[in-house]
Amino acid sequence: MTTIALYRDDFYLSTAEAVVTAVHEDGAVELDQTCFYAASGGQPGDTGFVERADGSRIQLSETRHGTAKHVILHRPLEGEPLPSVGEKLVLHVDWTRRYKLMRMHTACHLLSVVCPYPITGAAVGEEESRVDFDMGETIDKDQVTADLMKLVGENHPITLQWITDDELATNPGIVKSKNVRPPVGLGRVSLVCIGENSGVDSQPCGGTHVSETQEVGAIHIAKIEKKGKENRRFRIRFGAPDA
């Protein structure tokens, strides 16, 4: 059954009401709608808990897609009780964790502006993220950090625009990643636009992001690793370089 992904339209929605539509044999729970982000494109799925009518809680260990993008599965921690089909729940995202991931994912987009090379891989984490670029030249990590913090400090607005799957298919060059494709199959794809009139960047992405670059906070490039003749891995961490 299709789950309405509320987070696609509101990255800051951390609680919502939902009805259980299915409970699988492995314990995964489907809902009619959800504010829990399902793991995709290098960003981990949300954790948190769901609250039952009697006030008791079911802690969730992960949120992921099922056999298709419109199927979202919420997996309780081992040993947690399972809800019943038709049961009404109140969803509570672990906001501290989600907000870190939002800030980090936005930082990865800023890095792709500072380093305008094809992206060969990426992973978003709570304390450290990595972005791999198809590049062979040497680059100074302190200068990259300075350029990143300049974009953060300029406090550019971050907004969403929507294009159809067909529009993306006819304009594949707007995708920076060489091996991670934007989520298609739901009819529309979000463009994460940074700056007035997308003056800094515009990139198809299904992840969650902050609303202005200043929210990213202090970040730095901790390390640049050589992963082949034409591949460099950048590791982004929160805080100042000497933190």
MARTI-37809 format. One record per residue (C-alpha): residue number from 1; x, y, z. Coordinates in steps of 0.25 Angstrom, whole numbers, plus 5000, padded with zeros to 4 digits. Example, Ala and Ser with C-alpha at 12.3 -4.5 7.8 and 13.67 -1.06 7.14 Angstrom:
BEGIN
k_X_Y_Z
1_5049_4982_5031
2_5055_4996_5029
This chain:
BEGIN
k_X_Y_Z
1_5000_5000_5000
2_5005_5014_4997
3_5010_5022_5009
4_5008_5037_5008
5_5022_5043_5011
6_5019_5055_5018
7_5034_5059_5020
8_5035_5061_5005
9_5028_5074_5006
10_5032_5078_5020
11_5046_5074_5025
12_5043_5080_5039
13_5031_5072_5042
14_5035_5063_5054
15_5021_5058_5059
16_5009_5053_5052
17_4997_5044_5053
18_4996_5031_5045
19_4988_5019_5044
20_4994_5005_5043
21_4991_4999_5029
22_5000_4986_5030
23_5009_4978_5039
24_5018_4969_5033
25_5023_4955_5038
26_5037_4961_5041
27_5031_4972_5049
28_5032_4984_5039
29_5020_4993_5040
30_5013_5001_5029
31_5005_5013_5031
32_4996_5022_5023
33_5005_5034_5024
34_5018_5037_5031
35_5028_5048_5035
36_5039_5037_5037
37_5049_5039_5026
38_5052_5025_5019
39_5067_5022_5016
40_5071_5027_5002
41_5082_5033_4994
42_5092_5032_5005
43_5084_5038_5016
44_5080_5028_5027
45_5065_5026_5031
46_5059_5033_5043
47_5058_5026_5057
48_5049_5030_5068
49_5036_5025_5074
50_5021_5023_5072
51_5011_5026_5083
52_4999_5017_5085
53_4985_5022_5090
54_4989_5017_5104
55_5001_5026_5104
56_5011_5014_5103
57_5022_5015_5093
58_5028_5006_5082
59_5043_5010_5079
60_5047_5009_5064
61_5061_5004_5060
62_5060_5008_5045
63_5051_5014_5034
64_5053_5008_5020
65_5046_5006_5006
66_5040_4993_5003
67_5040_4986_4989
68_5036_5000_4983
69_5038_5015_4987
70_5024_5017_4990
71_5025_5006_5001
72_5031_5011_5014
73_5034_5001_5025
74_5036_5005_5040
75_5043_4994_5048
76_5042_4994_5063
77_5054_4990_5072
78_5055_4976_5075
79_5046_4972_5087
80_5037_4984_5085
81_5022_4981_5084
82_5015_4982_5070
83_5003_4990_5067
84_4990_4985_5060
85_4985_4988_5047
86_4975_4999_5048
87_4982_5005_5060
88_4984_5020_5061
89_4998_5024_5065
90_5005_5038_5068
91_5018_5038_5061
92_5030_5044_5068
93_5043_5046_5060
94_5057_5046_5068
95_5058_5061_5064
96_5072_5063_5069
97_5077_5052_5060
98_5069_5056_5048
99_5073_5071_5049
100_5088_5067_5049
101_5085_5059_5037
102_5078_5070_5030
103_5090_5080_5033
104_5100_5069_5028
105_5092_5066_5016
106_5092_5081_5012
107_5107_5082_5015
108_5109_5071_5005
109_5101_5079_4994
110_5110_5091_4998
111_5122_5083_4996
112_5118_5079_4982
113_5117_5094_4979
114_5131_5097_4984
115_5136_5084_4977
116_5129_5084_4964
117_5133_5070_4960
118_5124_5057_4957
119_5120_5050_4970
120_5123_5035_4970
121_5118_5033_4984
122_5113_5039_4997
123_5108_5035_5011
124_5102_5045_5021
125_5105_5042_5036
126_5101_5049_5049
127_5115_5054_5052
128_5123_5051_5039
129_5119_5050_5024
130_5127_5046_5012
131_5126_5050_4997
132_5134_5044_4986
133_5138_5052_4974
134_5143_5047_4960
135_5155_5056_4961
136_5170_5054_4960
137_5176_5067_4964
138_5181_5071_4978
139_5173_5081_4986
140_5175_5088_4999
141_5165_5084_5010
142_5167_5096_5018
143_5163_5105_5005
144_5151_5096_5003
145_5147_5098_5017
146_5148_5113_5016
147_5140_5112_5003
148_5129_5104_5010
149_5128_5113_5022
150_5127_5125_5013
151_5114_5119_5007
152_5109_5116_5021
153_5112_5130_5026
154_5105_5136_5014
155_5092_5129_5019
156_5086_5126_5005
157_5072_5122_5006
158_5069_5107_5002
159_5056_5104_4995
160_5049_5092_4988
161_5044_5092_4974
162_5037_5080_4967
163_5039_5074_4953
164_5032_5062_4948
165_5039_5049_4945
166_5038_5051_4931
167_5045_5065_4932
168_5056_5059_4939
169_5057_5048_4929
170_5059_5058_4918
171_5069_5066_4925
172_5078_5056_4932
173_5090_5065_4932
174_5085_5073_4944
175_5088_5061_4953
176_5102_5062_4959
177_5104_5048_4964
178_5109_5037_4954
179_5103_5025_4962
180_5092_5030_4972
181_5080_5034_4964
182_5069_5043_4970
183_5056_5036_4974
184_5047_5034_4963
185_5034_5026_4961
186_5025_5035_4970
187_5022_5044_4958
188_5030_5056_4963
189_5045_5059_4967
190_5049_5070_4977
191_5060_5080_4973
192_5068_5085_4985
193_5070_5100_4981
194_5081_5108_4989
195_5081_5123_4987
196_5071_5133_4981
197_5066_5128_4968
198_5075_5115_4970
199_5087_5125_4969
200_5097_5116_4977
201_5092_5102_4973
202_5080_5093_4968
203_5080_5078_4970
204_5070_5067_4969
205_5070_5060_4983
206_5060_5053_4991
207_5067_5055_5004
208_5064_5065_5016
209_5071_5079_5017
210_5071_5091_5025
211_5064_5104_5021
212_5076_5113_5020
213_5091_5110_5019
214_5094_5117_5033
215_5087_5106_5040
216_5098_5096_5035
217_5107_5102_5046
218_5122_5100_5047
219_5127_5089_5038
220_5141_5086_5032
221_5148_5076_5023
222_5155_5066_5032
223_5162_5058_5022
224_5163_5056_5007
225_5166_5042_5003
226_5172_5037_4990
227_5163_5025_4986
228_5168_5023_4972
229_5175_5030_4961
230_5163_5038_4958
231_5155_5038_4971
232_5156_5046_4984
233_5148_5044_4997
234_5145_5056_5005
235_5141_5055_5019
236_5132_5066_5025
237_5131_5067_5040
238_5124_5077_5049
239_5132_5088_5057
240_5144_5096_5054
241_5156_5089_5048
242_5164_5089_5061
243_5151_5083_5069
